[in-house]
Amino acid sequence: MIIKMTQINMKDFNKSNEGFFVSGRIIPTFENNIWKYTEEIFSEPYFKKYEDDEIDFSYIEEEGKAVFFYYVENNCIGQIKIRSNWNGYALIEDIAVAKDYRKNGVGTALLNKAMEWAKANNLGGLMLETQDINVSACYFYAKNNFVIGAVDTMLYSNFLTANEVAIFWYNKF
């Protein structure tokens, strides 16, 4: 069951934010106006967890913004945070699925909800950014008809411990 965040259920925000193992990286290349990628596998995987986001009440109150939660038996196991972007896309700012529920269709259901929301808001597609080290996320987006639109090698350059490249993914309707 997917439900929009309200004042009543906002306590579930960040509940599904769990880490993942980094086992390698996606290496994008741009040839003949098409992005392709290969995967480099690391000899020593490591664990990464993103910091929890602060709850932004504007996602409850304002048009053009939304957070949706995925529930199984009243337990929040996934969320997607989206907003309309200046370029006519819906920007997925965050998508998370609790680790015990990954690879079971929860993320795809949340993406489908985001598509439904974007179309209802007259937006032309979905976009998001993830890091090259989040290999499983990159494969997940590719499987769900997203394509690479850009790569940014500087986005994380001010973070000394972040050896990451930003990859921007798009799903144009």
C-alpha positions, 0 to 999 in steps of 0.5 A: 500500500502506497500512501502520501505523507501527511502530518499523521504519518510523517513519523515514518519519514526516513524509516526505510533509510538503510545502508548498502554495500559498495562492491564497485562502481559504474563507469559511464562513457559517452560515444556517438551521443549515447551514454553506455557504462561498464562496471568495475568491481572493488577488491574490498567492498565497504558499507555506506549509509546516507544521512537521514534527511530532515522532514520538510513540511512543504512536502505536505503543504505545497503543490508540486511536492510529495513524499509517498510511503510504501507500507506492509502491514502498517510497517513503512518499508519504502519512501520516495520524495519528489518535486516538480523541477524547473526543466519540466521533469519530476525530480526524485530527491530520494528513494529508499527501500528497507534492506530486507524488502529490496529486489521485491518490487517495492522500488518499482512500485514507488517509481510507478507512483512517482510516474503517476504523480508526475503525469498528474502534474503535467511533467514530461518525465522523471529525473534523479541523481545517484552516485557511481558507487551505488551500482545496484541503484544504477542497474535498478534505474536502467531496468526501469527505463531510465537512461543516463543524461549526464555525469558530474565529476565535481558534485562531490569534490568538496567532500574529502572522503567521497570518491564518487561521481554523480550520474544523472538518470532520466525517464522521459515519458 
